[in-house]
């Protein structure tokens, strides 16, 4: 019987790549390029190397691969992200020796305190949970030890990119309407991926995987056009203020550590992804539905990413608070329903609800998006600390804003 091991990967500094510029087409393009890599992992490479996909979303993946192919698959996936995005890197670890049925557990000295808690959360007889926890610890260590990244030389006398201002331009220039921009290879590739099509064909012009799924779900009630840039997104707001909403589930690693087998892990992952997506779509539709029905307006939001329990959305400031609150409530409700349907019936109980936290940054539309993203990450950490403080069993859903 072929020996198989688990291989895990996580894209490094996703927000630094996606939000490198404040151009909405480039933000969409960066997100779509990362999703193209995930699609290749789930389909093309899977067929080529014969591995099994346990989870793949939001820049993270967990695969069950043939042990003798693990190193090669790691190299191929690293090259996939490098060739597709030119600058994004991915950290990949896999079981090396440990993981065989008769192998002893790994030494505790190599585990971080965070991983020890995950191992402890897994039941004593939960072999699968311990293997995943150790893999997560190796992932953290590998990220801390990373010392290299793609490099583009920028000469002191060379013309810099009009968007990122960091790399040298690549000719010929990109033409946008009557204007032309001098862009580097990275920004040019993001722009080409994220640019829309003909304005008079709404169906073809929906950009972004999750924006398209939202449109397909509610297209009978949508007459507004998708915004082509951030100025269009906030053009009909009382004040030209934009909000970046960043949400994430609480104690999800501890929840997944309870899984006793690959099938339970897949069921939990599917429940998380489905609940997150449904809760966000419902919140956006309920809060922004009136604006979406006005054909003279643009969508007041743009969904940048939905990855597992992770959500990033750009939205008009006036809608942000209510979208955040409704999303958190909807996430709790959807998780309770999906766990009951797909997992709790199997006998593995959980008394505390699955909750999430949200950080919202509101600023003038001209404020650099990359700074808003960093601030939102800090607010999310603040909200998670508050969630643990006020939660009775585990944690509570909380929201913090700036």
ABEGO torsion letter per residue (X at the ends): XBBBBBBBBBBBGAAAAAAABABAAAAAAAAAAAAAAAAAAAAAAAAAAGBBBABBBGGBBBBBBBAAAAAAAAAAAAAAAAAAAGABBBBBBBBBGBGBAABBBBBAAABBAAAAAAAAABBAABAAAAAAAAAAAAAAAAAAABABBBBBBBBAABBBBAAAGABBBBOBBBBBEABBBBBBAAAAAAAAAABBBBAABAAAABBEAAAAAAAAAAAAABABBBBABAAAAAAABABBBBBBBBBBBBGAAAAAAABABAAAAAAAAAAAAAAAAAAAAAAAAAAAAAAAABAABBBABBBABBBEABBBBBBBAAAAAAAAAAAAAAAAAAAAAAAAAAAAAAGBBBABBBBBBBBBBBBBAABBAAAAAAAAAAAAAAAAAAAAAABABGBBBBBBBX
